[in-house]
């Protein structure tokens, strides 16, 4: 099926959003993505509309089903391209959509061997358990099968190291494609979809268990090629008491020694601290210059992320809503001002510093935390390294697929 120019422009925008919002987006299990055919991607919904960035990077050809509320403006229709559907809470707000026609568009897409992305939770949450999965995806799958479509269902789970932080990291975990017989009824398809989503999502008994698992999953990635998502899945199945013990060991050490933390984990230089100091001194002028040159944009994103969200799962979304247009406008203004005052080389320097500063932000934060602990709390290093060794020995986990 041919794609309009707006589709490619939309995908380019989402790639830009992904690059600006996250330090890195990794697709784990990419080899499980089917090379062709009709595909129904069922995905977890964690971080509001910003989930669109990692999913676009993972499966750029997939057409998402989106809430009709996102199509109320021309900008929304461009940015959130997809097949609109009015949820119950949309209809309660007076937001309408022809859901029957939307389902027909979904079936037509799959009949032409297209790719459809559905988030069965219906809305996002950063809670310790997923929301109840709706049966819409199962109904679409059954209708497609009835239309003679040879359908593959593939689960996707998105996992964020720190979903509310700017320039954190994200991973999309691709699950095993579900094998369909073609005779499954809607309840059976719903069970298949639920099991598939639970294989890529992470569920915990409490918020405390979730926080412990997320912190230790991040700790597992430090200095290794371990996958955050696979580590998180490991801790989902691990003994909660063992997880709590190791996390308590780290937290107590951080509290007693007043250690700085990054994403809930105390960091410490594993090598000589002068090497870390040299690296920090190389990055500090870049990050400082970047911050000064783009202070209005950073300020707009910071204010929006604290004043506008009504829940943690939309903090990053509101930061994007304020920061992206402010950034584009400011970059254009800075480029023109630089070109007028110093010529094109001056504008090029601005863009170079800005792009390098965005890329260095995550590393600089981690380095600052580790260096602070190495300089002012060096006595805690042996105990902290023992805690990490305990984590390594007792919590074996998967490597990036």
N, C-alpha and C positions, 0 to 999 in steps of 0.2 A: 504494500500500500504506500502511495506517495505521501510525503510529509510536506506541509506548508512551510514557508520560510519562517513563520512565527514559531514553529515547533523548535527549529534549530536555534533560534534566538533565545527562546525560553530555556532550552537546555544549557546554553552558554551562560545565561544569567545564573542558573542554579549551580553551575560549576564555579562561577565567581563567588557566589554566596558561600558555597562549601569551602572554598579556599580562604575567604575572609573570616568565616565563623570558626573554622577548625584548623588546628595545626596540621592534622593528618587524618584522612579517612581511609581505612583499610578494609578490603573485602576479604573475608576469611571463608575459604571453601569455594572460591570462584570456579573451580573446575566442575562443581556440581551444577552450574548454570547450563540448561539445555541449549544446544547450538541453534535449534530451529523448532518450528511447530507452534501450536497454540499453547500458551503458558498462562496459567493463573497464579500470579504471585500473591501469597497471603503474608502480611507483614505485621509485626508488632508496631504499636504507636506509642512513643515515649515522650518526645520533646516538642509537642505542638507541631505547627506547620514547618518548623525547621527540619523535621524528619525528611522532608522532601529533598534536602541537599545530599545526605549520604545515600538515599535510595536512588536518586538520579545518577549518582556516580557509579552505583553498583549495577543498576539495570536501566540504562539510558533509553532503551527502546520501549519500556513499559509505559502504558497509559494509565494514570491513576484515577480511581474514583475519588472525588473531592466533595466536601460539604458545599451545598448551594450558597451558604453564607459568604464563601470566598469569591463568588461570581457576581456580587452585587455591584461591583464597579468595573470599569474597563481595565484598570490596572490589575485588579484581582483576577479578572478573566485571563489576562495575559500571563501573569506570574504563576497562577495556579491552574494551568491548563490541564484539562482532564474531563471526565464525564461527571457532571454534577448530580448529586442526589440530596434530597431534603430529608434530613433525619427528623425524628420526633421533636427534638428540642428546637430544630430549625423551624418547623411548622408552628410550634408554640410562639415563636417570635415573629410569625407572619412571613417567613421566608419560604417561598414555594419553588418547586421544581417538578417536572413531569417525570416521576420515577419510572413509570412504565416505559416511556421512551428511552430513558437512560439505560434500563436493563436491555432493551432491544439493541442499543448501540454497543453494549458490552458483548452481547452474543454475536453481533455482526463482526466485531473486532476479532473475536476468537475464531469465528468461521473462516476468516481470511488469514488464519495462522498468526494473529497478532498477539501481543503480550498485555495483560491487564494486571494492575496492582490494586489490591483491596486490603484495607486495614479493618479487620472484623471487629475490633474493639469499638469502633465508631468515634472515639475521642481519645485523647492522649492522657497518660498518667505516668508519673515518675515513682509511683508507689511500689511497695514491696511485692505486690502481686498484680498480675494483669487484670484488666476489667473483664466482665463476662463477654465472651465472643458471640456476636450476633450471627444469625443464620443466613444473612444475605449472600455471603460468598458461596455457601453450600447450594443455595437456590440458583445462583448464577452457574455454578458448575453443573448442576443437574439439567438446567435448561440447555447448556452448551452440549452436553452429552446427548440429550434428546434431539438436538439439531444435527447430530452426526459428527460432532467435533471429537477428534482424538486429543484429549486434554491431558496436560501435565500440570500438577499442582506443586509449587515450590515454595517452601516457607523461608522468610527472611526475618532476622531479628537484629535490631539496631541497639548498640550498647555504647554509652558515653562514659568516659572516665570521670568527667565532671560536667554534667549537662547544663549547668547554669553559668559556667565560666567561659570567658572569651578565649579563643585559641587553645582549647583543650583538644583531646583526640577522640575519635569515634571509630567504631568497627561495625561492619555489617556482616553478620554470620549467616551463611547460606546453608540451609538444611538439605537433607536428602529428598529428592523429588518423590512425591507420593505416587505409588503405583495404583492405578484405578482399573477395575474390571469392566466398568461401563454400566453395571447393573445396580450400583449403589443408590439407595434412596437418599432423601435429604438428611434424615438423622444420621445415617451412616457416613455421608460426606462430611457432615458437621463434626463427627467424631474424628475422622481422618484429619481434617483441617486443625482441630483443636490439638490433637497429638503432635501434628507437625509444628505448630506454633510453639508448643511447650518444649519441643526439642531445641529450639533456637532462642527462646526467651529465657528469662531467669526469674524464678519465684521463690520467695522466702516467707518464713513464718511471721516475721515481724520487721519493723523498720530498723531495729537495732541489728538484726542479723543481716539485713541488706547493706547497711552502712559498713559493717565489718567485712563482708564479702567484697564489696566494691573497693575498699581501701586495700585489702590484701591482694585482690586481683591486680590492682595498679602496682603494688609493690612487686608482684611477680614479674612485671615487665621491665623493671629497672635493670639495665645492663644486660638484658637477655633479648632473645627473639620470641619470647613467649607471647601468645595472643591474650589480650585483655578479655575478650569475649569467652574464649575457651577456659581461661582461668576462672572467670566468674561462674561459668557452668560447672566447673569442678567444685567450687565452694558451695554451689547450690545443693550438691549431693553429699558434701563432706559433713562430718560430725560437727554440729553447731557448737558443742562444748570445746572441741579442739580449735575451731576457728576463733571463738571468743577468747580462749586462753592466749593464743598468739597475738591477737589484736590488743588484748588487755596488757600484755607484756610491752608492746610498742607504745601504747597510749600512756601507761604508767611511767615509762622511761622518758617520754616526751614531756610529760607533766612535771616530773621530779627535776629533770635537768633543764627545763624551760626551752626545749628544742623547738625550732621553727619547723613547720610542716608544709608539704605541698600535696594538695588533694587528700589531706588527712593522714599523710605518711611522713614521718621524720626522715630527712635525707642527710647523708654524710658522705664527704669525699672518700672514695675507695682508694685513691692514690694520694700522692703528696699534695697538700693544699696549695702550695705555690703554683702548681700547674693550673688548678681551678681558678686561682686569683688572676693569673695571666689571661686565661680565657675570659673571665668576667670583665677584666679591664679592656679587653678588645671589643666586647659586645656592649658595654655600658654606654660609650659615646654614641653608638649607632642607635640604641634603644632610646636614649635621652633625646637625640636629635629628631628621631621619628616622632616621639611623643610631643615635642614642641611644635613641629611642623604640622601635626594633625590634632592638636589639642581640642579644637572645636568638635571634631568628629568623635574623638574618644569621650569627650564630655557629654555629647548628645547621647551616645550609646549607654554610658554609665547612668545618666539621669533616667533615661527611658527604662532601663532594666530594673530600677528601684522604685519608680513612681507608678508605672503603668501595669505591671503584671498583677493578677489576682491569685496566682498559684505558681509554684516553681516550674511547672512544665511549659510555661509561656514566657519565662524570663528571657531566654535566648531569642525567642520570636520577636519580642518587643525591642530588644536591642538591635535586631536586624532591621525592623521596620523603621527605627529612627536612624540607625547608623548607616545603612546602605545609601539612602538618598542624600543624607548629609555628606557622606563620604564622596559620592559621585560629584555633587555640587562643589564641595570644597576642593577636590582634586582638579576639577575643571578651572576653578578660580585660581588655584595655586599655579597651575600650568601656564595659564595666560599671564599671570603676574610675573612668573619666572621668565617667560619668553620675552616679555616687554622690557624687563629690567636687565636681564643677563643673556638673552638670546635662548635658542633651543638647548644649548648645553645646560643652562640653569634649570630649565624645565625637566630635562632628562635626569639631572642630579636629584631633583625632588622625587621623581618616580622611582629612581634606584634606591634612595633611602627609604621610601615608603614601603616598597616591596620587600626589601631586606629586613626592615624593622618588623613587619608583620611576621615574616618567617622566623625571626630571632626571638620573638616575644615569649613563646613557651619555654624554649631552652634557657632564656635568661632568668625566668622565674625559678625554674628548677635549680639552676646554677646558684642563684642568690641564696636560696634556702640551704643548699648543701654547704656553700662557703660560709654562711653565717654560723652554722653548727660546727663546721670544722675549725673556725677561728676562735669562737667564744665558748664552745662546749665540747672541746676535743676529748675530754675525759669520758664522754658518753659513747665514744666510738666503739670500744670493745664490746660493750653490752648490746649496742645496736646491731653490730655485725653478727653477734650471736643470735639475736632475734631473727635476723634475715636468714641465717643458716638454719635455724629451727623451721622457718617457713619453707625453705628449700627442701629440707629432708622429710618433713612430715606432710607437706601439701604438694605432692607431685601433680603436674598439670600438663595439658597439651601444648604443643608448639604450634606456631602459625601454620595453617594448612597451605 
